[in-house]
């Protein structure tokens, strides 16, 4: 059965909004016209020529990202303008309308360094282009990046993920904000990958080759302002996305049922008011399922069902709707739930409780190392 809840946010990406962005620079740097700072060089999308032909429909005065980087973000289902705004917010919070006093005091203004973003532990990486966006709003000159891996790749301790060469002051000023986002998103992707791996092994072990693999997916338990990025990280880890907002789909839960006077009544009210919206209904007993099916629910959320109860629900529904388990779930019992044939496991912990993946930035001594067997792409941004 095809899910009425799309995995991809392409059609629902937030629309760009006008947000005043602060100029990032050193002491006494005046606020100047776009293109004079924030990483904007001749090739930047802020230039009049680049903005006129922008394939993203972005206002060139609002976009400080290189067109190639913006294209990579858009291709991943992320809004380049939203990512840029998040990058600015992170840096502005870190600088608090001042400067990086330690770096300005200890690093010569004209010093240039090469730094490697390096995995400190094994995991799955997500957010590399977001980290580049942070660098883009900080760097006062063009900077070079070498991409060693892609989002969604499994990485090991000591592996280089991204190499950057730019002014040392800019690199160190951007370091923590870039790492905060990169480590956070990679942590979500890493935990999601663990769930996806368990479910993939469970699907391989089942004797029923016709049964679709159970998928792990997220919830709306995300960090305010970072939902699009965190849900992107879930996709990087092999998970799938539930609704992105309250307007994407209806999810009738216990409080809606109480307010409406019953599960079936709540369903009918939603269908009448929003006939084209997918509807998921939460149930906590087997006897609630048949009335919901009779109303035509697209998906049924089994709240705190045991594996045995879940198996009974799968048999009862018999493919008439998709089923999603929520509550009682852990990596230890994920395979047991998957064996029931349920379509989804809803795991809010993917976004609200995943620990970071430890990633660091290491400055090299001297110039950039040249690895003859390293097939890398060098990009000027």
C-alpha positions in Angstrom: 0.0 0.0 0.0 1.4 3.4 -1.0 1.8 5.7 1.9 -0.2 9.0 1.8 2.6 10.5 4.0 5.4 11.3 1.6 9.0 10.6 2.7 10.3 13.8 0.9 9.6 17.4 2.0 10.2 18.7 -1.5 6.7 19.9 -2.0 6.5 21.3 1.6 9.8 23.1 2.1 9.4 26.3 4.0 9.1 29.4 1.8 12.0 31.9 2.0 11.2 34.8 4.3 12.9 38.2 4.6 15.2 38.2 7.6 17.7 41.0 8.3 21.1 39.3 8.3 24.0 40.9 10.3 27.4 41.5 8.7 30.0 39.2 10.1 33.4 40.8 10.3 36.2 42.1 12.5 36.4 45.2 14.7 35.2 48.3 13.0 33.9 46.5 9.9 31.1 48.7 8.5 27.9 47.2 7.2 28.4 47.3 3.5 26.6 46.2 0.4 26.0 42.5 -0.2 28.9 40.9 -1.8 31.5 42.6 0.4 31.7 40.0 3.1 30.2 36.8 4.4 32.1 34.7 1.9 30.7 36.5 -1.1 33.3 36.5 -3.9 32.9 36.9 -7.7 31.1 33.6 -8.0 28.7 34.2 -5.1 24.9 34.2 -5.6 24.8 37.6 -4.0 26.1 39.2 -7.2 23.6 40.9 -9.5 24.5 38.6 -12.4 24.2 35.4 -10.5 21.0 36.5 -8.8 19.3 37.4 -12.1 19.6 33.8 -13.3 19.2 32.0 -10.0 17.4 28.7 -10.6 16.0 28.8 -7.1 14.1 32.0 -7.4 16.0 33.5 -4.5 16.4 37.2 -3.9 20.2 37.8 -4.5 20.2 40.3 -1.6 19.0 37.6 0.8 21.3 34.8 -0.5 24.9 34.8 0.6 25.6 31.2 -0.4 27.5 30.1 -3.4 25.1 28.9 -6.2 26.7 25.4 -6.2 26.3 25.1 -2.5 22.7 26.3 -2.7 22.0 23.7 -5.4 23.4 20.9 -3.2 21.2 22.0 -0.3 18.1 22.2 -2.5 18.8 18.8 -4.0 18.8 17.4 -0.5 15.3 18.8 0.1 16.6 21.8 2.2 15.7 25.4 1.6 19.1 27.2 1.0 17.7 30.5 2.4 16.5 28.8 5.6 19.9 27.1 6.0 21.6 30.4 5.5 19.4 32.0 8.1 20.1 29.2 10.6 23.9 29.6 9.9 23.6 33.4 10.6 21.6 32.8 13.8 24.2 30.4 15.1 27.1 32.7 14.4 25.3 35.8 15.7 24.5 34.0 18.9 28.1 33.0 19.3 29.5 36.5 18.6 26.7 38.4 20.4 27.3 41.5 18.2 31.0 41.4 19.0 34.0 39.5 17.7 35.8 36.3 18.6 38.2 38.0 21.1 40.5 35.0 21.6 41.0 34.5 17.9 41.4 38.2 17.0 44.0 38.6 19.7 46.1 35.5 18.9 45.8 35.0 15.1 47.3 37.4 12.6 44.7 38.9 10.3 46.3 37.6 7.1 47.0 34.1 8.4 45.6 31.2 6.3 45.1 27.6 7.5 43.9 24.3 6.3 41.6 22.4 8.7 40.1 18.9 8.6 36.6 18.1 10.0 37.4 14.6 11.4 35.3 11.9 12.9 36.2 11.1 16.5 34.0 8.0 16.5 32.2 5.7 14.1 28.9 6.7 12.8 26.8 8.1 10.0 27.5 11.7 8.8 24.8 14.3 8.1 25.0 18.1 7.7 28.3 18.6 5.8 26.8 21.2 3.5 25.1 22.9 6.4 28.6 23.2 8.0 29.8 24.7 4.7 26.9 27.2 4.9 28.2 28.3 8.4 31.6 28.8 6.9 30.1 30.7 4.0 28.5 33.4 6.2 31.7 33.8 8.3 34.5 33.8 5.8 35.4 37.2 4.5 37.3 35.7 1.5 36.5 32.8 -0.8 37.4 29.5 0.8 38.3 26.1 -0.6 36.6 22.9 0.4 37.5 19.3 -0.3 34.7 16.8 0.3 35.9 13.4 1.3 32.5 11.8 2.1 28.8 12.5 1.5 25.9 12.9 3.9 24.5 9.4 4.7 28.0 7.8 4.5 29.2 5.6 7.3 32.4 6.9 8.7 35.1 5.6 11.1 37.3 7.0 13.8 39.9 9.3 12.4 38.3 9.6 9.0 38.5 13.0 7.3 35.0 14.3 6.3 35.6 17.8 5.0 38.8 19.8 4.5 38.7 23.6 4.4 41.3 26.2 3.5 40.7 29.8 4.4 41.7 32.6 6.7 42.5 31.2 10.1 40.5 33.8 12.0 37.4 32.9 10.0 37.9 29.2 10.3 38.2 29.3 14.1 35.3 31.7 14.5 33.1 29.4 12.5 34.4 26.2 14.2 32.0 25.7 17.0 28.8 26.8 15.2 29.6 24.5 12.3 30.4 21.6 14.6 27.3 22.1 16.7 25.1 21.6 13.7 27.3 18.9 12.1 27.6 16.8 15.3 23.9 17.2 16.1 22.7 16.1 12.7 25.3 13.3 12.4 24.2 12.0 15.8 20.6 11.8 14.6 21.7 10.0 11.4 23.8 7.6 13.4 21.0 6.5 15.8 18.6 6.3 12.9 21.0 4.1 11.0 21.1 1.7 14.0 17.3 1.3 13.8 17.3 1.0 10.0 20.0 -1.7 10.2 18.0 -3.7 12.8 14.8 -3.5 10.7 16.7 -4.4 7.5 18.1 -7.6 9.2 14.7 -8.4 10.4 13.3 -8.1 6.9 16.0 -10.4 5.6 15.3 -13.0 8.3 11.5 -13.2 7.7 10.2 -16.1 5.7 7.6 -13.9 4.0 9.4 -12.4 1.0 6.2 -10.5 0.0 6.1 -8.4 3.2 7.4 -4.9 2.9 10.3 -3.9 5.2 9.2 -2.1 8.4 10.5 1.4 8.3 11.6 3.6 11.2 10.4 7.2 11.1 10.5 10.4 13.1 7.9 12.5 14.8 7.4 16.3 15.4 9.6 16.1 18.6 12.2 18.3 17.0 14.3 21.3 18.1 12.4 24.5 17.3 13.9 26.1 14.2 15.8 22.9 13.2 13.0 20.6 12.1 13.9 20.5 8.5 17.6 19.8 9.3 16.8 17.1 11.8 14.3 15.4 9.6 16.9 15.5 6.8 19.3 13.8 9.2 16.8 11.0 9.7 16.7 10.5 6.0 20.5 10.4 5.9 20.4 7.6 8.4 18.0 5.5 6.4 14.8 6.5 8.2 11.7 8.1 6.7 9.8 11.2 7.7 6.3 11.6 9.2 4.5 14.8 8.7 6.5 18.0 8.7 3.8 20.2 10.2 0.3 20.3 11.7 -1.0 21.2 8.2 0.5 18.4 6.3 -1.7 15.6 7.6 -4.2 15.0 10.4 -3.2 12.9 13.4 -6.2 12.2 15.6 -4.9 11.5 19.1 -6.6 10.9 22.5 -7.3 14.6 23.3 -9.0 15.1 19.9 -11.1 12.0 20.6 -12.2 13.3 24.0 -13.0 16.8 22.5 -14.9 15.3 19.6 -16.8 12.7 21.5 -15.3 9.6 20.0 -12.7 8.2 17.5 -15.1 7.8 14.6 -16.7 11.2 15.2 -13.3 12.9 15.3 -12.4 11.2 12.0 -15.7 12.3 10.3 -15.1 15.9 11.5 -11.6 16.0 10.0 -12.7 14.4 6.7 -15.6 17.0 6.4 -13.4 20.0 7.1 -10.3 18.9 5.2 -11.4 16.2 2.7 -8.0 16.1 0.8 -5.8 15.7 3.8 -4.4 12.2 4.8 -5.7 11.1 8.1 -4.0 9.0 10.8 -5.9 7.9 13.8 -4.4 6.8 17.1 -6.0 3.8 18.9 -5.0 2.1 22.1 -7.3 -0.9 21.9 -8.0 -3.5 19.3 -11.7 -2.9 19.4 -11.2 0.7 18.2 -9.6 -0.4 14.9 -12.7 -1.7 13.0 -14.7 1.5 13.4 -11.7 3.6 12.2 -11.3 1.3 9.2 -15.0 1.7 8.4 -14.5 5.4 8.2 -11.6 5.1 5.8 -8.5 5.9 7.8 -5.3 6.1 5.7 -3.1 5.0 8.6 -3.7 3.8 12.2 -1.3 4.5 15.0 -1.1 1.6 17.5 -0.3 3.3 20.8 1.6 1.2 23.3 0.5 -2.1 21.8 2.5 -5.2 22.7 4.1 -7.2 19.9 1.3 -9.8 20.3 -1.4 -7.1 20.1 0.4 -5.5 17.1 0.4 -8.9 15.3 -3.3 -9.2 16.0 -3.9 -5.7 14.6 -2.0 -6.5 11.4 -4.1 -9.6 10.9 -7.3 -7.6 11.6 -6.4 -4.8 9.2 -5.3 -7.2 6.5 -3.8 -4.4 4.3 -6.8 -2.1 4.4 -4.7 0.7 6.0 -1.1 1.2 7.0 -0.1 0.6 10.6 2.4 2.4 12.8 3.6 1.4 16.2 4.4 4.0 18.9 5.5 3.5 22.5 7.3 0.6 24.1 9.8 0.6 21.3 13.6 0.1 21.7 16.4 -1.2 19.6 16.2 -4.4 21.6 12.6 -5.2 20.6 12.5 -3.5 17.2 13.0 -6.8 15.3 10.1 -8.3 17.3 7.8 -5.5 16.3 9.0 -5.7 12.7 8.2 -9.4 12.6 4.5 -8.6 13.1 4.3 -6.9 9.7 3.6 -3.4 11.0 4.6 -0.7 8.4 6.3 1.9 10.6 7.9 2.3 14.0 7.5 5.9 15.2 10.5 6.8 17.3 10.5 10.3 18.7 13.9 9.7 20.3 15.5 9.9 16.9 15.3 13.7 17.1 14.8 14.5 20.8 17.3 12.2 22.4 20.1 11.2 20.0 23.6 12.0 21.3 25.9 13.9 19.1 28.4 12.2 16.9 31.8 13.4 18.0 33.5 15.3 15.2 36.4 17.7 15.6 38.2 20.3 13.5 42.0 19.8 13.3 44.3 22.5 11.9 47.2 21.2 9.8 50.7 22.5 10.2 51.9 23.8 6.9 50.0 23.5 3.6 47.3 21.0 2.7 48.3 17.4 2.4 48.1 15.9 -1.1 46.9 12.3 -1.1 47.5 10.7 -4.5 44.8 8.1 -4.0 42.2 10.5 -2.6 39.6 11.3 -5.2 38.4 14.7 -3.9 36.4 17.5 -5.4 37.8 21.0 -4.7 35.3 23.7 -4.7 35.7 27.5 -4.3 32.9 29.1 -2.4 
